[in-house]
Amino acid sequence: MTAVGVFVCIALFASLFFLMSNQPARGAADTVAAITQLENESVKADLANDSSSVKKNLADDYIGGDSFGAWETRSETIKDAEDTSKNKTMSESMSDLKVTAYPGAAIARYKETYDRLYHGTASSPHHHLHRYLDQ
């Protein structure tokens, strides 16, 4: 093998190594961007009282806890979102959104301020923690 051939092999190996070692960082950045967009779109859907976002984005086996200490399934959450006489958002803003990506999972944390009616009762703002799992 000539010196040029050896150089080409080393350059090819180094490029391949760089691409493979940098893959998780690029994947994590894509995950963070996608979840950031999803959380921001969720605020817009809440403000529009649009239940289609809930239907589209909640997993079939979703279980959510509310600020009153109750747990709801996906179907219960969709039913609530569709009943705008008892469940609606008048105002909402999100701040301090931090998304952390891990292999196979991600966590979104943020503060939310809103004026919301939930099951006919005014709901107070609080901190949120959303977990996303890659399945």
Stockholm file with secondary structure:
# STOCKHOLM 1.0

chainA/1-135         MTAVGVFVCIALFASLFFLMSNQPARGAADTVAAITQLENESVKADLANDSSSVKKNLADDYIGGDSFGAWETRSETIKDAEDTSKNKTMSESMSDLKVTAYPGAAIARYKETYDRLYHGTASSPHHHLHRYLDQ
#=GR chainA/1-135 SS CCHHHHHHHHHHHHHHHHHHHHHHHHHHHHHHHHHHHHHHHHHHHHHTTCTHHHHHHSCTTCEEECTTSCEEEHHHHHHHHHCTTTSEEEEEEEEEEEEEEETTEEEEEEEEEEEEEETTEEECCCEEEEEEECC
#=GC SS_cons         CCHHHHHHHHHHHHHHHHHHHHHHHHHHHHHHHHHHHHHHHHHHHHHTTCTHHHHHHSCTTCEEECTTSCEEEHHHHHHHHHCTTTSEEEEEEEEEEEEEEETTEEEEEEEEEEEEEETTEEECCCEEEEEEECC
//
